Amino acid sequence: MKKFFVILAAATIALAGCKKEVTPMISISHNELTFDGEATSLSIQLVSNSLWSVSNTTDWITVSPMNGNGDSAISLTVLDNNGMPRTGDIIFSVVGSAVKLTVTQDGTPTISVDPISLSFTPEGGSKTVSVGANKDWSVSGVPDWIKVTPASGSGSAASQTLTVSVESNEDVDRAGVFTVSISGKSLNVNVEQAGTAFKYGGETYQTVVLKDGRTWMASPLKYIPEGKTPSSDPNDGNGIWYPYSSDGKTVTPITENPQGYLYDYPTAFGAEITADNYKSFEGTRGICPEGWHIPTRAELLALVGYSTKAVGEASDIDDNTAAYYDQEYQGGRIKTMEEAGFVWSFLGTVIKGNPTAKGSYNALTCVESGCSVPDYLGRNRLTYIMGSTAYNASTTNGNIQFFGMMSTFTNKYPEGRLSLGYDNFLSGYEVRCIKDAQ
């Protein structure tokens, strides 16, 4: 019996000496995974015959569980990605062996544009827009008066720059929109540009900013008030008349596409004018567009610097600090004003000295003896621009007068002098509106 146990023990030892050691192994069902930009979870299968653990240094990936013994289902969760595409590695290890899982996540399409609104002056120019995009982007829908460069770009972690350019605008104010797009998303950029012109009563008017810092109409008003019809008869008291050409004796009304009309004061002010109220119209809008008005004596004087005296003033005003004052002309010079963009109209004047007087066109023209500018020859010598500041009301003949700007051509003023004189309220004058002060 003792011999049997000895033989059994020896057999056991022999069998034990023949058993092989198990080599730790590990594998995973996927070595690469790709996610879109949204937060997502999924599982992979891990196969192992021993203890294993996970190494994860990527903060946007969560792995669960992080260790175990034998086969296991592994859950992986990625966070939202609003940035550029990204890649991270997860290492699964056992003693002496490891496998790697590479995780790639796309970015959710993201775009930003700053600023989303641009404003330009009539002179035009260029401005920049910052574009942030994690995908390839492109610009579309650009109006033909706007230039945008570049027209496209690649996704980038850094912001990119668009240059937006516009040319000068000698028309009315304009506005446009262009779009910056990536896959699935787009943003609009609004562009506005002021113009040097505006529309009023169906007509387009150019404007000019003069050295006085104010915005003026660059040409005469040609607005027809409701209930009015332009007339060719200066004696009919109509209140609005066609301009005219003259040979020095006979005048010919210009009825086809006139540059502007001649208005009396009640028509231009849009109100009855009496000896009791005539001082109340200074700076009135009258028939000017909204935001504009008939210029005051001070506003006209700021241009040319010379005015006949007002009631109560000791002498005429002679201000050499005015924007276009010319010492030689003791006032403004038409040629200089035109070079600044204030085009002289030569519309002429309807003369009516008092309520009972006969109205007539002034037939005087510029002649060589008093004019050195060839383009002015044969054109109306006397043109007034209406002002809204009262001068006086006559108690003898019922005439009411206001200050206005007048032209004078003589051998002393061959390029045309501009100064302030007195306008009769029933005569016909050009209206040149000035924009309200901002």
Sequence and secondary structure as in RCSB ss.txt:
>XXXX:A:sequence
MKKFFVILAAATIALAGCKKEVTPMISISHNELTFDGEATSLSIQLVSNSLWSVSNTTDWITVSPMNGNGDSAIS
LTVLDNNGMPRTGDIIFSVVGSAVKLTVTQDGTPTISVDPISLSFTPEGGSKTVSVGANKDWSVSGVPDWIKVTP
ASGSGSAASQTLTVSVESNEDVDRAGVFTVSISGKSLNVNVEQAGTAFKYGGETYQTVVLKDGRTWMASPLKYIP
EGKTPSSDPNDGNGIWYPYSSDGKTVTPITENPQGYLYDYPTAFGAEITADNYKSFEGTRGICPEGWHIPTRAEL
LALVGYSTKAVGEASDIDDNTAAYYDQEYQGGRIKTMEEAGFVWSFLGTVIKGNPTAKGSYNALTCVESGCSVPD
YLGRNRLTYIMGSTAYNASTTNGNIQFFGMMSTFTNKYPEGRLSLGYDNFLSGYEVRCIKDAQ
>XXXX:A:secstr
 HHHHHHHHHHHHHHHHH       EEES SEEEE SS EEEEEEEEESSEEEEEE  TTEEEE SEEES EEEE
EEE    SS EEEEEEEEETTEEEEEEEEE     EEEE SEEEE TT EEEEEEEEESS EEEE   TTEEEE 
SEE   SS EEEEEEE    SS EEEEEEEEETTEEEEEEEEE  SEEEETTEEEEEEE TTS EEESS      
TT   BS TTS  SEE  EEESSS EEE  SS S  EE HHHHHTS   TTTGGG TT  TTS TTEE   HHHH
HHHH EE   TT SS EE TTSTT BTTTTBEEHHHHHHTT        EE  STTS  EE   B  GGG   GG
GTTSBS  EE   SEEEE TTT  EEEEEEEEE SSSSTT EEEEEEEETTSBBB   EE   
